[in-house]
Amino acid sequence: MRTSSDRILTTHTGSLPRPASLTDRHDRQAVQAAVRDTVGRQLAAGLDVINDGEASKASYSTYVTERLSGFGGEPVSVRRWGYEDFPEYARKQWGDAASPVRSVTAGNPSCDAPVAYTGTSLVAADIANLQAAAASAPGAAELFLSAASPGVIEMFMPNRYYPSTGDYLFALAEAMKAEYDAIYAAGLVLQLDCPDLACDWARGEQRTLGEFRRTVAQRLEALEYATRDIPGEAMRLHLCWGNYEGPHHTDIPLADIIDLVLQARPMAVSFEGANPRHEHEWQIFEEVKLPDGKILVPGVLDSTTNYIEHPELVAQRISRYAGLVGRQNVMAGTDCGFATFASFITVEPEIAWAKLAAMADGARLASARLWPDAR
């Protein structure tokens, strides 16, 4: 994995606005064209570590139903996390049918049969599309592909078949291993999407902090099992508290779980660091020692607002982390994706690209200050 050895590198979390021309993600040529467009726009924005924008996926998590068997169960109900205390706001956002005092049907199937990976053709296509696009538009420092973690699959598509959650998680881990291994074998950095490690705290279950930490540890254990043949330096892990604009006042503090996350093998850890609920958490690294060989990828862009961050603010955010954990151990990222669900766009696509360009500008400002002798 590339590190910020002589300047602050820039990346993002995975999903990017799909081109308007991509009307059918099952059209192989249309997806290839979309990936070429997305790669080109990332490079034009000044990003260093890039991906395919998840162009082939309807969402970052539920795409796995096209690659795994075992998901024929009735759709599950998912709560709108954190809205219970603000019912009027929830009704304005989601309508009466999605009142926070009830659950809403998300349309995600549940697991009702043994889980198995049905073949690597789709991940192979993702790999080939990214590599071909990058070859035709050179300039990236590194390429990555994202994949759903066992924990986030369990969170969105609950178990209706296995005798326990643990059995389900490890079945998912065994199945998803084929995808993780394929990405690593292709020479790409594997990003493991693990929002469940933080946002599942507010799922509505009554748990103590100790109980939730055991849940987090179990999910990380399943992830370790699934990636046992991949070295840590070939992986990065993304956690977040749910990529939506809302109260977020019930979010679990990063300080309550960061020790567990930093013990996991992925070399880099990506997390929210720009939105109003979590920006202050850079301060925890005054007390938390970053283990040797680890990299932080804090969000320096909020992925839920159409404000375009000033490059100076981006530089300040980067410098805070660099001052605590070392400039070489920081890479600039985004709080989350700009199109985690392809059909649900919060940030106007052209604004999303402008925000990414502002991040690159801010990283250049920070680099000039952090490597003053290099000018």
C-alpha positions as CSV (number, residue, x, y, z in Angstrom):
1,M,0.0,0.0,0.0
2,R,1.2,3.4,-0.9
3,T,1.8,5.9,2.0
4,S,2.2,9.6,2.3
5,S,6.0,9.4,2.2
6,D,6.7,12.8,0.6
7,R,3.2,14.4,0.4
8,I,-0.3,13.8,1.6
9,L,-2.0,11.3,-0.7
10,T,-5.7,11.6,-1.4
11,T,-8.4,9.0,-1.9
12,H,-12.1,8.5,-1.1
13,T,-14.4,5.9,0.3
14,G,-15.6,4.0,-2.7
15,S,-18.9,5.0,-4.3
16,L,-19.0,8.0,-6.7
17,P,-21.8,9.5,-8.7
18,R,-22.6,7.2,-11.7
19,P,-22.5,8.9,-15.1
20,A,-25.9,9.8,-16.4
21,S,-25.3,7.6,-19.4
22,L,-25.2,4.5,-17.1
23,T,-28.9,3.6,-17.3
24,D,-28.4,-0.2,-17.2
25,R,-25.7,-1.5,-14.9
26,H,-26.1,-5.0,-16.4
27,D,-25.0,-3.6,-19.8
28,R,-21.3,-4.6,-19.8
29,Q,-20.2,-2.0,-22.3
30,A,-22.1,0.8,-20.5
31,V,-20.4,-0.2,-17.2
32,Q,-17.0,-0.2,-18.9
33,A,-17.6,3.3,-20.3
34,A,-18.8,4.5,-16.9
35,V,-15.7,3.2,-15.2
36,R,-13.5,4.9,-17.8
37,D,-15.4,8.1,-17.2
38,T,-15.1,7.7,-13.4
39,V,-11.4,7.0,-13.4
40,G,-10.8,10.0,-15.7
41,R,-12.7,12.3,-13.4
42,Q,-10.9,11.1,-10.3
43,L,-7.6,11.8,-11.9
44,A,-8.8,15.2,-13.1
45,A,-9.9,16.1,-9.6
46,G,-6.4,15.3,-8.3
47,L,-7.0,12.0,-6.5
48,D,-4.1,9.6,-6.0
49,V,-5.7,6.3,-4.8
50,I,-8.7,5.6,-7.0
51,N,-11.3,2.9,-7.8
52,D,-14.1,2.2,-10.2
53,G,-16.7,4.3,-8.3
54,E,-18.7,1.1,-7.7
55,A,-20.3,1.7,-11.1
56,S,-21.5,-1.9,-11.4
57,K,-23.2,-2.0,-8.0
58,A,-26.7,-0.8,-7.0
59,S,-25.3,-0.3,-3.5
60,Y,-22.1,-0.9,-1.6
61,S,-23.6,-3.7,0.5
62,T,-26.7,-5.4,-1.1
63,Y,-24.8,-6.0,-4.4
64,V,-23.7,-9.3,-2.8
65,T,-27.2,-10.8,-3.5
66,E,-26.0,-11.1,-7.1
67,R,-22.9,-13.0,-6.1
68,L,-24.1,-15.1,-3.2
69,S,-26.8,-17.7,-2.9
70,G,-29.0,-18.1,0.2
71,F,-31.0,-14.8,0.0
72,G,-34.5,-15.7,-0.9
73,G,-36.2,-14.7,2.4
74,E,-38.8,-12.1,3.0
75,P,-37.6,-8.5,2.9
76,V,-36.5,-7.2,6.3
77,S,-37.5,-4.1,8.1
78,V,-34.8,-1.6,9.0
79,R,-35.2,1.2,11.5
80,R,-34.3,4.8,10.6
81,W,-31.5,5.1,13.2
82,G,-31.5,8.1,15.5
83,Y,-34.9,9.6,14.5
84,E,-37.0,8.4,17.5
85,D,-36.4,11.6,19.4
86,F,-37.4,13.8,16.4
87,P,-40.6,12.4,14.9
88,E,-41.6,15.5,13.1
89,Y,-38.3,15.7,11.3
90,A,-38.6,12.0,10.4
91,R,-42.0,12.4,8.9
92,K,-40.8,15.4,6.8
93,Q,-37.9,13.3,5.6
94,W,-39.5,9.9,5.1
95,G,-43.3,10.4,5.2
96,D,-45.8,8.9,7.6
97,A,-45.2,5.4,6.3
98,A,-41.6,5.7,7.7
99,S,-42.4,7.1,11.1
100,P,-39.5,6.5,13.5
101,V,-41.8,4.7,15.9
102,R,-42.2,1.9,13.4
103,S,-39.9,0.1,11.1
104,V,-39.7,0.5,7.4
105,T,-39.3,-2.1,4.8
106,A,-36.0,-1.6,3.0
107,G,-36.6,-4.3,0.4
108,N,-33.5,-6.2,1.3
109,P,-33.9,-10.0,1.3
110,S,-33.1,-12.1,4.4
111,C,-30.9,-15.2,4.5
112,D,-33.1,-18.3,4.3
113,A,-30.7,-20.9,3.0
114,P,-27.0,-21.8,3.1
115,V,-24.8,-19.0,1.9
116,A,-22.3,-19.7,-0.9
117,Y,-20.3,-17.6,-3.5
118,T,-21.8,-18.5,-6.9
119,G,-18.8,-17.5,-9.0
120,T,-16.2,-14.8,-9.5
121,S,-17.2,-13.6,-12.9
122,L,-18.7,-10.3,-11.6
123,V,-15.8,-9.4,-9.4
124,A,-13.5,-10.4,-12.2
125,A,-15.3,-8.0,-14.5
126,D,-15.0,-5.2,-11.9
127,I,-11.2,-5.9,-11.7
128,A,-10.8,-5.9,-15.5
129,N,-12.8,-2.7,-16.0
130,L,-10.8,-0.8,-13.4
131,Q,-7.5,-2.0,-14.6
132,A,-8.3,-1.3,-18.3
133,A,-9.6,2.2,-17.4
134,A,-6.5,3.0,-15.3
135,A,-4.2,1.7,-18.1
136,S,-5.9,4.1,-20.6
137,A,-5.6,7.1,-18.3
138,P,-2.4,6.6,-16.3
139,G,-1.6,8.8,-13.3
140,A,-3.0,7.0,-10.3
141,A,-0.7,6.2,-7.4
142,E,-2.7,3.1,-6.6
143,L,-5.9,1.3,-7.3
144,F,-8.4,-0.2,-4.8
145,L,-11.7,-2.1,-4.9
146,S,-14.2,-2.2,-2.2
147,A,-16.2,-5.2,-0.9
148,A,-18.9,-5.7,1.7
149,S,-17.8,-7.1,5.0
150,P,-19.6,-10.1,6.6
151,G,-20.8,-7.7,9.3
152,V,-22.5,-5.2,7.0
153,I,-24.2,-8.0,5.1
154,E,-25.6,-9.4,8.3
155,M,-26.7,-6.0,9.4
156,F,-28.7,-5.3,6.2
157,M,-29.8,-8.9,5.4
158,P,-30.4,-10.6,8.7
159,N,-30.2,-14.3,9.4
160,R,-33.3,-16.5,9.1
161,Y,-31.5,-19.8,8.5
162,Y,-28.4,-20.3,10.7
163,P,-28.6,-21.3,14.4
164,S,-26.8,-18.2,15.6
165,T,-25.5,-14.8,14.4
166,G,-22.0,-16.2,14.8
167,D,-22.6,-19.1,12.5
168,Y,-24.1,-16.7,10.0
169,L,-21.2,-14.3,10.1
170,F,-18.6,-17.0,9.6
171,A,-20.6,-18.5,6.7
172,L,-20.6,-15.1,5.1
173,A,-16.9,-14.8,5.8
174,E,-16.2,-18.2,4.1
175,A,-18.3,-17.2,1.1
176,M,-16.9,-13.7,0.7
177,K,-13.4,-15.0,0.9
178,A,-13.5,-15.7,-2.8
179,E,-14.1,-12.1,-3.6
180,Y,-11.5,-10.7,-1.2
181,D,-8.9,-13.1,-2.5
182,A,-9.7,-12.2,-6.2
183,I,-9.2,-8.5,-5.5
184,Y,-5.9,-9.2,-3.7
185,A,-4.6,-11.6,-6.4
186,A,-5.2,-8.9,-9.0
187,G,-2.8,-6.6,-7.2
188,L,-5.4,-4.2,-6.0
189,V,-5.9,-2.8,-2.5
190,L,-8.9,-4.4,-0.9
191,Q,-11.2,-2.0,1.0
192,L,-13.5,-3.7,3.5
193,D,-16.6,-1.8,4.1
194,C,-17.5,-2.1,7.8
195,P,-20.1,0.5,8.7
196,D,-21.6,-2.0,11.0
197,L,-18.7,-1.6,13.5
198,A,-20.1,1.8,14.5
199,C,-23.6,2.4,13.1
200,D,-25.0,-0.9,14.3
201,W,-24.9,0.4,17.8
202,A,-28.1,2.4,17.2
203,R,-30.0,-0.5,15.5
204,G,-32.5,-0.4,18.3
205,E,-31.3,-3.4,20.3
206,Q,-30.7,-2.7,24.0
207,R,-27.1,-3.4,24.6
208,T,-24.5,-2.3,27.0
209,L,-21.2,-0.9,25.8
210,G,-19.5,-4.1,26.8
211,E,-22.0,-6.2,24.9
212,F,-21.5,-4.1,21.8
213,R,-17.8,-4.3,22.0
214,R,-18.1,-8.1,22.0
215,T,-20.2,-7.8,18.9
216,V,-17.6,-5.6,17.3
217,A,-14.9,-8.1,18.3
218,Q,-16.9,-11.0,16.8
219,R,-17.3,-9.2,13.5
220,L,-13.7,-8.4,13.3
221,E,-12.9,-12.0,14.1
222,A,-15.1,-13.1,11.1
223,L,-13.3,-10.5,8.9
224,E,-9.9,-11.9,10.0
225,Y,-11.0,-15.4,9.1
226,A,-12.2,-14.2,5.7
227,T,-9.0,-12.4,4.9
228,R,-6.6,-14.9,6.5
229,D,-4.6,-15.3,3.2
230,I,-4.2,-11.5,2.5
231,P,-1.4,-9.5,4.2
232,G,-2.5,-6.5,6.2
233,E,-0.6,-4.0,3.9
234,A,-2.9,-5.0,1.1
235,M,-6.1,-4.0,2.9
236,R,-7.9,-1.0,4.3
237,L,-11.0,-0.9,6.5
238,H,-13.8,1.7,6.4
239,L,-16.1,2.3,9.3
240,C,-18.8,4.9,9.6
241,W,-22.0,5.8,11.4
242,G,-24.4,5.7,8.5
243,N,-24.0,8.0,5.5
244,Y,-27.2,10.1,6.0
245,E,-28.0,13.6,7.1
246,G,-29.8,13.3,10.4
247,P,-29.4,13.9,14.2
248,H,-26.7,11.3,14.8
249,H,-26.9,12.1,18.5
250,T,-27.0,8.4,19.4
251,D,-23.8,7.5,17.5
252,I,-21.3,5.6,19.5
253,P,-18.1,7.6,20.2
254,L,-15.1,6.5,18.1
255,A,-13.1,6.3,21.3
256,D,-15.3,3.4,22.5
257,I,-14.3,1.1,19.7
258,I,-11.1,2.5,18.1
259,D,-8.8,0.2,20.1
260,L,-10.6,-2.9,18.7
261,V,-10.5,-1.6,15.1
262,L,-6.8,-0.7,15.3
263,Q,-6.0,-4.3,16.4
264,A,-7.5,-5.6,13.1
265,R,-4.9,-6.5,10.4
266,P,-5.9,-4.0,7.6
267,M,-3.1,-1.4,7.4
268,A,-5.3,1.6,6.8
269,V,-8.5,2.7,8.7
270,S,-10.9,5.0,7.1
271,F,-13.5,6.9,9.2
272,E,-15.7,10.0,9.4
273,G,-13.8,13.1,10.4
274,A,-15.5,16.0,8.8
275,N,-19.2,16.1,9.7
276,P,-20.5,18.1,12.7
277,R,-21.0,15.0,14.9
278,H,-17.6,13.4,14.5
279,E,-15.1,16.1,13.4
280,H,-13.9,16.7,17.0
281,E,-12.8,13.1,17.4
282,W,-9.4,13.8,16.0
283,Q,-8.5,14.6,19.6
284,I,-8.7,11.0,20.7
285,F,-5.4,10.4,19.0
286,E,-3.8,12.6,21.7
287,E,-4.3,9.6,24.0
288,V,-4.6,6.7,21.5
289,K,-1.3,5.5,20.1
290,L,-1.4,4.5,16.5
291,P,0.2,1.1,16.2
292,D,3.3,0.8,14.1
293,G,2.6,0.3,10.5
294,K,-1.0,1.7,10.6
295,I,-2.4,4.5,8.5
296,L,-5.3,6.8,9.2
297,V,-7.6,7.9,6.4
298,P,-9.9,10.4,8.1
299,G,-12.7,12.0,6.2
300,V,-11.8,15.6,5.4
301,L,-15.0,16.0,3.3
302,D,-18.5,15.6,4.5
303,S,-20.3,13.3,2.1
304,T,-23.9,14.5,3.1
305,T,-23.7,18.2,2.4
306,N,-23.6,20.3,-0.8
307,Y,-21.2,22.7,0.8
308,I,-17.8,22.6,-0.9
309,E,-15.2,22.6,1.8
310,H,-12.5,25.4,1.5
311,P,-9.1,23.9,0.7
312,E,-7.8,25.7,3.8
313,L,-10.2,23.9,6.0
314,V,-9.2,20.6,4.4
315,A,-5.6,21.4,5.0
316,Q,-6.4,22.2,8.7
317,R,-8.2,18.9,9.1
318,I,-5.3,17.0,7.6
319,S,-2.7,18.8,9.7
320,R,-4.5,18.0,12.9
321,Y,-4.1,14.3,12.3
322,A,-0.5,14.6,10.9
323,G,0.5,16.5,14.1
324,L,-0.6,13.7,16.3
325,V,0.2,10.5,14.4
326,G,2.9,11.6,11.9
327,R,2.5,13.0,8.3
328,Q,3.5,9.7,6.8
329,N,0.6,8.0,8.5
330,V,-2.2,10.1,7.1
331,M,-4.1,9.9,3.9
332,A,-6.9,12.3,3.0
333,G,-10.3,10.7,2.5
334,T,-14.0,11.3,2.6
335,D,-16.5,10.6,5.4
336,C,-18.3,8.1,3.2
337,G,-19.4,7.5,-0.4
338,F,-21.2,10.0,-2.5
339,A,-23.5,7.4,-4.0
340,T,-23.7,4.5,-1.5
341,F,-27.0,3.7,-3.1
342,A,-26.9,4.4,-6.8
343,S,-30.5,5.7,-7.0
344,F,-30.3,7.9,-3.8
345,I,-28.2,11.0,-4.4
346,T,-27.7,13.5,-1.5
347,V,-24.9,15.6,-3.0
348,E,-25.3,16.9,-6.5
349,P,-22.9,15.0,-8.7
350,E,-21.1,18.0,-10.1
351,I,-20.7,19.3,-6.5
352,A,-19.3,16.0,-5.4
353,W,-16.6,16.2,-8.0
354,A,-15.9,19.8,-7.0
355,K,-15.6,18.7,-3.4
356,L,-13.0,16.1,-4.3
357,A,-11.0,18.7,-6.2
358,A,-11.1,20.9,-3.1
359,M,-9.7,18.0,-1.1
360,A,-6.8,17.6,-3.5
361,D,-6.1,21.4,-3.3
362,G,-6.2,21.2,0.5
363,A,-3.9,18.2,0.5
364,R,-1.4,20.2,-1.6
365,L,-1.6,23.1,1.0
366,A,-1.1,20.7,3.9
367,S,1.8,19.0,2.1
368,A,3.6,22.3,1.5
369,R,3.4,22.9,5.3
370,L,4.2,19.4,6.4
371,W,7.2,19.0,4.0
372,P,8.6,22.6,4.0
373,D,12.0,21.5,2.8
374,A,10.5,19.9,-0.3
375,R,9.4,23.2,-1.9
